[in-house]
């Protein structure tokens, strides 16, 4: 099955969403969560990301940032990451997939035995390229920013994507 917006309905659903806008509720009482999900062959639901954070490429393909961030965040020494679409210089309508990686200096030193920033960049970029090989080419991360500065987050610790995009573009 394909990926679509998760809609839920039930007697206690609205308790957690009190005060949400009416546009999130359909005429027949389904609440649109804003989460993107798919159902597997066994009926299990898997959330892939947020509807508002999807990167739509010029070719119409969708890239779900959270999917790639999950893989990058598994790299030893990476605290967190942020995937975003950056306009191509020769075609500003087209986007290239980029990442901002927050690394842990101490864990990097332990794992890779280096404190040299250029060496760290090289190591982490090679790890990102390994991840690229596991995905379709349209999802390839083509650029990386490395920092020790934590990403901007909400009080519930979700990345403030639009604020982060302003910082990197």
Residue frames as a rotation matrix with the C-alpha (Angstrom) as fourth column:
UNK 1
0.574 0.819 0.000 0.00
0.819 -0.574 0.000 0.00
0.000 0.000 -1.000 0.00
UNK 2
-0.018 -0.548 0.836 1.01
0.492 -0.733 -0.470 3.61
0.870 0.403 0.283 -0.48
UNK 3
-0.716 -0.274 -0.643 1.75
0.694 -0.387 -0.607 6.31
-0.083 -0.880 0.467 2.03
UNK 4
-0.069 0.746 0.662 -1.11
0.407 -0.585 0.701 8.60
0.911 0.318 -0.264 3.02
UNK 5
-0.537 -0.065 0.841 -2.26
-0.590 -0.683 -0.430 10.88
0.603 -0.727 0.329 5.81
UNK 6
-0.797 0.215 -0.564 -3.30
0.496 0.766 -0.409 9.05
0.344 -0.606 -0.717 8.97
UNK 7
-0.334 0.781 0.527 -6.91
-0.624 -0.602 0.498 9.72
0.706 -0.163 0.689 9.98
UNK 8
-0.902 0.028 -0.430 -8.38
0.322 0.706 -0.631 8.51
0.286 -0.708 -0.646 13.26
UNK 9
-0.200 0.892 0.406 -11.83
-0.565 -0.444 0.696 8.45
0.801 -0.090 0.592 14.81
UNK 10
-0.302 0.164 -0.939 -13.14
0.620 0.782 -0.063 7.44
0.724 -0.601 -0.338 18.20
UNK 11
0.676 0.730 -0.097 -14.77
0.532 -0.393 0.750 8.67
0.510 -0.559 -0.654 21.40
UNK 12
0.688 -0.442 -0.576 -11.51
0.463 -0.343 0.817 9.76
-0.559 -0.829 -0.031 23.05
UNK 13
0.123 -0.698 0.706 -9.58
0.980 -0.026 -0.197 10.99
0.156 0.716 0.680 20.01
UNK 14
0.352 0.068 0.933 -10.35
0.328 -0.943 -0.055 14.67
0.877 0.325 -0.355 20.39
UNK 15
0.938 -0.020 -0.347 -9.25
0.337 -0.191 0.922 14.78
-0.085 -0.981 -0.173 24.03
UNK 16
0.133 -0.987 -0.093 -5.61
0.749 0.038 0.662 14.99
-0.649 -0.157 0.744 22.95
UNK 17
-0.621 -0.332 0.710 -6.33
0.766 -0.450 0.459 17.48
0.167 0.829 0.534 20.20
UNK 18
0.357 0.815 -0.456 -8.63
0.880 -0.457 -0.128 19.88
-0.313 -0.355 -0.881 22.02
UNK 19
0.394 -0.143 -0.908 -8.49
-0.012 -0.989 0.151 23.28
-0.919 -0.049 -0.391 20.36
UNK 20
-0.671 -0.602 0.432 -7.21
0.404 0.191 0.895 22.01
-0.621 0.775 0.115 16.99
UNK 21
-0.662 0.406 -0.630 -8.70
-0.652 -0.727 0.217 23.69
-0.369 0.554 0.746 13.94
UNK 22
0.242 0.891 0.385 -11.93
-0.412 0.453 -0.790 22.40
-0.878 0.033 0.477 12.48
UNK 23
0.436 -0.090 -0.896 -10.25
-0.897 0.043 -0.440 21.81
0.078 0.995 -0.062 9.10
UNK 24
-0.669 -0.743 0.017 -8.54
-0.736 0.659 -0.153 18.78
0.103 -0.115 -0.988 10.65
UNK 25
-0.583 0.555 0.593 -11.87
-0.010 0.726 -0.688 17.02
-0.812 -0.407 -0.418 11.12
UNK 26
-0.966 0.257 -0.013 -13.76
0.014 0.102 0.995 15.68
0.257 0.961 -0.103 8.12
UNK 27
-0.334 0.929 0.160 -17.56
-0.826 -0.370 0.424 15.84
0.453 0.009 0.891 7.76
UNK 28
0.476 0.542 -0.693 -17.86
-0.214 0.835 0.507 12.21
0.853 -0.093 0.513 8.80
UNK 29
0.930 0.045 0.364 -15.85
-0.361 -0.071 0.930 12.73
0.067 -0.996 -0.050 12.00
UNK 30
0.618 -0.782 -0.079 -12.37
0.766 0.622 -0.164 11.53
0.177 0.041 0.983 11.01
UNK 31
0.828 -0.434 -0.355 -9.48
-0.180 -0.805 0.565 13.53
-0.531 -0.404 -0.745 12.50
UNK 32
0.765 -0.634 0.116 -6.56
0.290 0.178 -0.940 14.11
0.575 0.753 0.320 10.10
UNK 33
0.763 -0.452 -0.462 -3.45
0.543 0.059 0.838 13.86
-0.352 -0.890 0.290 12.27
UNK 34
0.775 -0.557 -0.298 -0.93
-0.628 -0.733 -0.262 15.37
-0.072 0.391 -0.918 9.84
UNK 35
-0.119 -0.791 0.601 1.11
-0.496 0.572 0.654 12.17
-0.860 -0.220 -0.460 10.15
UNK 36
0.196 0.087 -0.977 2.00
-0.938 0.307 -0.161 10.22
0.286 0.948 0.141 7.02
UNK 37
-0.254 -0.200 0.946 1.69
-0.637 0.771 -0.008 6.47
-0.728 -0.605 -0.323 7.36
UNK 38
-0.241 0.249 -0.938 1.21
-0.787 0.515 0.339 3.17
0.567 0.820 0.072 5.58
UNK 39
0.444 0.437 0.782 -0.38
-0.770 0.633 0.083 -0.13
-0.459 -0.639 0.617 6.55
UNK 40
-0.660 -0.723 -0.202 1.63
-0.736 0.569 0.367 -3.32
-0.150 0.391 -0.908 6.03
UNK 41
-0.434 0.468 -0.770 0.22
-0.419 0.651 0.632 -6.66
0.797 0.597 -0.087 4.86
UNK 42
-0.616 0.168 -0.769 -0.43
0.635 0.683 -0.360 -7.67
0.465 -0.711 -0.528 8.50
UNK 43
0.423 0.883 0.202 -2.46
0.626 -0.446 0.640 -4.52
0.655 -0.144 -0.742 9.22
UNK 44
0.134 -0.452 -0.882 0.20
0.885 -0.346 0.312 -2.74
-0.447 -0.822 0.353 11.26
UNK 45
0.921 0.196 0.336 0.43
0.321 -0.871 -0.372 1.05
0.220 0.451 -0.865 10.82
UNK 46
-0.012 -0.973 -0.229 3.85
0.967 -0.070 0.244 2.64
-0.254 -0.219 0.942 10.32
UNK 47
0.887 0.248 -0.389 4.25
0.202 -0.967 -0.156 6.41
-0.415 0.059 -0.908 10.61
UNK 48
0.308 -0.783 0.540 6.80
0.945 0.186 -0.270 7.70
0.111 0.593 0.797 8.09
UNK 49
-0.801 -0.598 0.025 6.79
0.593 -0.798 -0.112 11.41
0.086 -0.075 0.993 8.86
UNK 50
-0.218 0.694 -0.686 4.75
0.357 -0.597 -0.718 14.59
-0.908 -0.401 -0.117 8.92
UNK 51
0.440 0.513 0.737 2.67
0.868 -0.030 -0.496 15.83
-0.232 0.858 -0.458 5.99
UNK 52
0.992 0.029 -0.124 4.02
0.008 -0.986 -0.164 19.37
-0.127 0.162 -0.979 6.33
UNK 53
0.305 -0.951 -0.047 7.67
-0.480 -0.196 0.855 18.27
-0.823 -0.238 -0.516 6.27
UNK 54
0.451 -0.092 0.888 7.56
0.619 0.749 -0.237 16.29
-0.643 0.656 0.395 3.00
UNK 55
-0.309 -0.594 -0.743 10.02
-0.367 -0.646 0.670 17.51
-0.877 0.480 -0.018 0.36
UNK 56
0.654 0.558 0.511 8.42
0.320 0.407 -0.855 17.37
-0.685 0.723 0.088 -3.10
UNK 57
-0.438 -0.899 -0.006 11.00
0.261 -0.134 0.956 17.23
-0.860 0.417 0.293 -5.87
UNK 58
-0.412 0.203 -0.888 10.60
-0.748 -0.632 0.202 18.68
-0.520 0.748 0.412 -9.37
UNK 59
-0.819 0.041 -0.572 10.00
-0.387 0.695 0.605 15.18
0.423 0.717 -0.554 -10.75
UNK 60
0.150 0.984 0.093 7.05
-0.676 0.034 0.736 14.77
0.721 -0.173 0.671 -8.36
UNK 61
-0.023 -0.236 -0.971 8.83
0.441 0.869 -0.222 12.31
0.897 -0.434 0.084 -6.07
UNK 62
0.766 0.319 0.558 8.29
-0.369 -0.492 0.788 12.72
0.526 -0.810 -0.259 -2.32
UNK 63
-0.319 -0.856 -0.408 11.14
0.200 0.360 -0.911 12.61
0.926 -0.372 0.057 0.17
UNK 64
0.814 0.578 -0.056 10.24
0.114 -0.065 0.991 12.03
0.569 -0.813 -0.119 3.82
UNK 65
0.169 -0.849 0.501 12.97
-0.607 -0.490 -0.626 13.72
0.777 -0.198 -0.598 5.89
UNK 66
0.375 0.028 0.926 12.35
-0.903 0.236 0.359 11.66
-0.209 -0.971 0.114 9.02
UNK 67
0.998 0.003 0.070 13.09
0.017 0.959 -0.284 8.45
-0.068 0.285 0.956 7.11
UNK 68
0.440 -0.892 0.104 16.60
0.263 0.017 -0.965 9.61
0.858 0.452 0.242 6.19
UNK 69
0.120 -0.363 0.924 17.19
-0.779 -0.611 -0.139 11.31
0.615 -0.704 -0.356 9.55
UNK 70
0.825 0.239 0.512 16.51
-0.522 0.671 0.527 8.02
-0.218 -0.702 0.678 11.33
UNK 71
0.837 -0.548 0.011 19.27
0.486 0.734 -0.475 6.36
0.252 0.402 0.880 9.30
UNK 72
0.153 -0.808 0.569 21.78
0.012 -0.574 -0.818 9.19
0.988 0.132 -0.078 9.77
UNK 73
0.374 0.058 0.926 21.07
-0.841 -0.399 0.365 9.34
0.391 -0.915 -0.101 13.51
UNK 74
0.994 -0.027 0.109 22.26
-0.018 0.921 0.390 5.72
-0.111 -0.389 0.914 13.79
UNK 75
0.427 -0.902 0.060 25.78
0.205 0.032 -0.978 6.71
0.881 0.430 0.198 12.71
UNK 76
0.395 -0.335 -0.856 28.08
0.919 0.153 0.364 6.50
0.009 -0.930 0.368 15.76
UNK 77
-0.635 -0.669 -0.387 28.89
0.712 -0.701 0.045 9.99
-0.302 -0.246 0.921 16.99
UNK 78
-0.687 0.492 0.534 25.83
0.095 -0.668 0.738 11.66
0.720 0.558 0.412 15.44
UNK 79
-0.905 0.406 -0.128 23.56
0.060 -0.177 -0.982 13.32
-0.422 -0.897 0.135 18.02
UNK 80
0.189 0.981 0.044 20.86
0.356 -0.026 -0.934 14.39
-0.915 0.193 -0.354 15.59
UNK 81
-0.851 -0.431 0.302 20.30
0.420 -0.211 0.883 15.36
-0.317 0.878 0.360 11.99
UNK 82
0.088 0.834 -0.545 18.04
-0.053 -0.542 -0.839 17.47
-0.995 0.103 -0.003 9.85
UNK 83
-0.566 -0.181 0.804 17.13
0.738 0.324 0.592 16.78
-0.367 0.929 -0.050 6.21
UNK 84
0.185 0.614 -0.767 16.02
0.023 -0.783 -0.621 19.63
-0.982 0.097 -0.159 3.96
UNK 85
0.389 0.003 0.921 15.62
0.904 0.192 -0.383 20.50
-0.178 0.981 0.072 0.31
UNK 86
-0.085 -0.512 -0.855 17.94
0.150 -0.855 0.497 23.16
-0.985 -0.086 0.149 -1.08
UNK 87
0.875 0.443 -0.196 17.25
-0.101 -0.229 -0.968 24.85
-0.474 0.867 -0.155 -4.43
UNK 88
0.229 -0.778 0.585 19.71
0.893 0.407 0.193 23.89
-0.388 0.478 0.788 -7.15
UNK 89
-0.306 -0.439 -0.845 21.78
0.132 -0.898 0.419 26.86
-0.943 0.016 0.333 -8.44
UNK 90
-0.980 -0.156 -0.120 21.07
-0.099 -0.139 0.985 26.16
-0.170 0.978 0.121 -12.10
UNK 91
-0.424 0.900 -0.105 17.37
0.098 0.160 0.982 25.32
0.900 0.406 -0.156 -11.51
UNK 92
-0.867 -0.020 0.498 15.89
-0.451 -0.395 -0.801 26.96
0.212 -0.918 0.334 -8.37
UNK 93
0.205 0.979 -0.013 12.63
-0.923 0.198 0.330 25.03
0.325 -0.056 0.944 -8.84
UNK 94
0.475 -0.128 -0.870 14.49
0.052 0.992 -0.117 21.75
0.878 0.010 0.478 -8.36
UNK 95
0.653 -0.214 0.727 15.68
-0.755 -0.262 0.601 20.76
0.062 -0.941 -0.333 -4.90
UNK 96
-0.096 -0.677 -0.730 18.68
-0.188 0.732 -0.654 18.75
0.977 0.075 -0.198 -3.78
UNK 97
0.862 0.401 -0.311 18.51
0.162 0.364 0.917 16.78
0.481 -0.841 0.249 -0.57
UNK 98
-0.162 -0.903 0.399 20.89
-0.259 -0.351 -0.900 18.08
0.952 -0.249 -0.177 2.11
UNK 99
0.568 0.313 -0.761 21.59
0.609 0.461 0.645 17.32
0.553 -0.830 0.071 5.73
UNK 100
0.104 -0.520 0.847 22.72
-0.673 -0.664 -0.325 19.21
0.732 -0.537 -0.420 8.77
UNK 101
0.404 -0.062 -0.913 24.40
0.431 0.893 0.130 16.87
0.807 -0.446 0.387 11.23
UNK 102
0.511 -0.248 0.823 24.99
-0.782 -0.530 0.326 17.63
0.356 -0.811 -0.465 14.89
UNK 103
0.301 -0.485 -0.821 27.89
0.138 0.874 -0.466 15.54
0.944 0.027 0.330 16.11
UNK 104
0.994 -0.045 0.099 29.19
-0.100 -0.027 0.995 14.64
-0.042 -0.999 -0.031 19.56
UNK 105
0.444 -0.894 -0.058 32.87
-0.745 -0.332 -0.578 15.60
0.498 0.300 -0.814 19.71
UNK 106
-0.156 -0.509 0.846 33.69
-0.911 0.406 0.077 13.14
-0.383 -0.759 -0.527 22.50
UNK 107
0.483 0.406 0.776 31.92
-0.131 0.910 -0.395 10.17
-0.866 0.089 0.492 20.90
UNK 108
0.950 -0.213 -0.228 33.54
-0.239 -0.027 -0.971 10.97
0.200 0.977 -0.077 17.55
UNK 109
0.106 -0.971 0.214 36.95
-0.956 -0.159 -0.246 10.98
0.273 -0.179 -0.945 19.27
UNK 110
-0.093 -0.066 0.993 36.21
-0.635 0.772 -0.008 7.62
-0.767 -0.632 -0.114 20.93
UNK 111
0.667 0.551 0.502 34.74
-0.001 0.674 -0.739 6.00
-0.745 0.492 0.450 17.80
UNK 112
0.931 -0.213 0.297 37.07
0.313 0.045 -0.949 7.33
0.189 0.976 0.109 15.11
UNK 113
0.347 -0.851 -0.394 40.12
0.812 0.062 0.580 8.43
-0.470 -0.521 0.713 17.11
UNK 114
-0.502 -0.508 0.699 40.23
0.776 -0.622 0.105 11.95
0.382 0.595 0.707 15.67
UNK 115
0.067 0.494 -0.867 39.47
0.661 -0.673 -0.332 15.53
-0.748 -0.550 -0.372 16.63
UNK 116
-0.864 -0.451 -0.225 40.41
0.103 -0.595 0.797 17.00
-0.493 0.665 0.561 13.25
UNK 117
-0.059 0.940 -0.335 37.31
-0.327 -0.335 -0.884 18.67
-0.943 0.058 0.327 11.76
UNK 118
-0.065 -0.004 -0.998 38.24
-0.997 -0.045 0.065 17.88
-0.045 0.999 -0.001 8.16
UNK 119
-0.911 -0.297 -0.288 38.77
-0.303 0.953 -0.023 14.22
0.281 0.066 -0.957 9.05
UNK 120
-0.649 0.747 0.144 35.44
0.110 0.280 -0.954 14.13
-0.753 -0.603 -0.264 10.92
UNK 121
0.072 0.668 -0.741 33.69
-0.744 -0.458 -0.486 15.64
-0.664 0.586 0.464 7.87
UNK 122
-0.410 -0.341 -0.846 35.28
-0.862 0.448 0.237 13.04
0.299 0.826 -0.478 5.63
UNK 123
-0.999 0.019 0.040 34.30
0.000 0.907 -0.421 10.14
-0.044 -0.421 -0.906 7.90
UNK 124
-0.386 0.922 -0.033 30.71
0.045 -0.017 -0.999 11.27
-0.921 -0.387 -0.035 8.34
UNK 125
0.022 0.365 -0.931 30.30
-0.913 -0.373 -0.168 12.09
-0.408 0.853 0.325 4.65
UNK 126
-0.739 -0.342 -0.580 31.46
-0.564 0.786 0.254 8.54
0.369 0.515 -0.774 3.79
UNK 127
-0.862 0.491 0.125 28.86
0.246 0.621 -0.744 7.18
-0.443 -0.611 -0.656 6.23
UNK 128
-0.041 0.862 -0.506 26.15
-0.402 -0.478 -0.781 9.31
-0.915 0.171 0.366 4.56
UNK 129
-0.247 -0.117 -0.962 27.26
-0.968 0.076 0.239 8.00
0.045 0.990 -0.132 1.15
UNK 130
-0.994 -0.074 -0.077 26.85
-0.066 0.992 -0.105 4.44
0.084 -0.099 -0.992 2.47
UNK 131
-0.418 0.908 -0.038 23.27
0.173 0.038 -0.984 5.31
-0.892 -0.418 -0.173 3.47
UNK 132
-0.090 0.351 -0.932 22.69
-0.826 -0.550 -0.128 6.80
-0.557 0.758 0.339 0.01
UNK 133
-0.777 -0.327 -0.538 23.52
-0.597 0.652 0.467 3.44
0.198 0.684 -0.702 -1.56
UNK 134
-0.880 0.468 0.083 20.56
0.370 0.784 -0.499 1.88
-0.299 -0.408 -0.863 0.28
UNK 135
-0.032 0.895 -0.446 18.00
0.184 -0.433 -0.882 4.31
-0.982 -0.110 -0.151 -1.21
UNK 136
0.523 0.248 0.815 16.68
0.843 -0.007 -0.538 5.35
-0.127 0.969 -0.213 -4.61
UNK 137
-0.429 -0.846 0.318 18.89
0.884 -0.465 -0.045 8.01
0.186 0.262 0.947 -6.25
UNK 138
0.022 0.482 0.876 16.28
0.255 -0.850 0.462 10.77
0.967 0.213 -0.141 -5.91
UNK 139
0.938 0.330 -0.110 16.65
0.162 -0.135 0.977 10.47
0.307 -0.934 -0.180 -2.10
UNK 140
0.165 -0.963 -0.213 20.45
0.890 0.238 -0.388 10.78
0.424 -0.126 0.897 -2.12
UNK 141
0.793 -0.096 -0.602 21.87
0.312 -0.784 0.536 13.33
-0.524 -0.613 -0.592 0.29
UNK 142
0.584 -0.525 0.619 24.08
0.691 -0.079 -0.719 15.56
0.427 0.847 0.317 -1.84
UNK 143
-0.102 -0.600 0.793 25.36
-0.114 -0.785 -0.609 18.09
0.988 -0.153 0.012 0.67
UNK 144
0.387 0.160 -0.908 26.23
0.799 0.434 0.417 18.10
0.461 -0.887 0.040 4.37
UNK 145
0.175 -0.320 0.931 26.66
-0.472 -0.857 -0.206 20.75
0.864 -0.404 -0.301 7.03
UNK 146
0.055 -0.253 -0.966 28.44
0.695 0.704 -0.145 19.67
0.717 -0.664 0.215 10.21
UNK 147
-0.034 -0.023 0.999 27.97
-0.475 -0.879 -0.037 21.39
0.879 -0.476 0.019 13.56
UNK 148
-0.790 -0.166 -0.590 28.15
0.434 0.528 -0.730 20.87
0.433 -0.833 -0.344 17.30
UNK 149
-0.852 0.508 0.127 25.26
-0.509 -0.745 -0.431 23.30
-0.124 -0.432 0.893 17.85
UNK 150
-0.668 0.652 0.357 21.97
0.447 0.736 -0.508 21.57
-0.594 -0.180 -0.784 18.67
UNK 151
-0.688 0.521 0.505 19.01
0.475 -0.202 0.856 21.97
0.549 0.829 -0.108 16.34
UNK 152
-0.779 0.522 0.348 16.20
-0.620 -0.726 -0.298 24.37
0.097 -0.448 0.889 17.21
UNK 153
-0.753 0.507 -0.419 13.37
0.444 0.862 0.246 22.43
0.486 -0.001 -0.874 18.85
UNK 154
0.100 0.878 0.468 9.90
-0.319 -0.417 0.851 22.88
0.942 -0.235 0.239 20.26
UNK 155
-0.130 -0.079 0.988 9.13
-0.990 -0.046 -0.134 22.28
0.056 -0.996 -0.072 23.93
UNK 156
0.756 0.418 0.504 8.18
-0.443 0.893 -0.076 18.71
-0.482 -0.166 0.860 22.93
UNK 157
-0.071 -0.972 0.224 11.67
-0.281 0.235 0.931 18.30
-0.957 0.003 -0.290 21.38
UNK 158
0.516 0.222 0.827 10.53
0.730 0.391 -0.560 18.22
-0.448 0.893 0.040 17.74
UNK 159
-0.603 -0.791 0.102 12.78
0.701 -0.464 0.541 19.97
-0.381 0.398 0.835 15.23
UNK 160
0.374 0.626 -0.685 11.50
0.090 -0.759 -0.645 23.40
-0.923 0.180 -0.340 14.21
UNK 161
0.075 -0.366 0.928 12.04
0.873 0.473 0.116 22.63
-0.481 0.801 0.355 10.55
UNK 162
0.670 0.255 0.697 11.14
0.651 -0.653 -0.387 26.00
0.356 0.713 -0.603 9.12
UNK 163
0.909 -0.416 -0.025 13.44
-0.327 -0.749 0.576 27.83
-0.258 -0.516 -0.817 11.55
UNK 164
0.180 -0.866 0.467 16.29
0.191 0.496 0.847 25.43
-0.965 -0.063 0.255 10.73
UNK 165
0.307 -0.017 0.952 15.71
0.943 0.141 -0.301 25.92
-0.129 0.990 0.059 6.99
UNK 166
0.973 0.077 0.216 16.02
0.106 -0.986 -0.128 29.69
0.203 0.147 -0.968 7.46
UNK 167
0.619 -0.783 0.062 19.42
-0.349 -0.204 0.915 29.15
-0.704 -0.588 -0.399 9.10
UNK 168
-0.069 -0.711 0.699 20.85
0.337 0.643 0.687 26.93
-0.939 0.283 0.195 6.37
UNK 169
0.264 0.221 0.939 19.49
0.959 0.048 -0.280 28.56
-0.107 0.974 -0.199 3.20
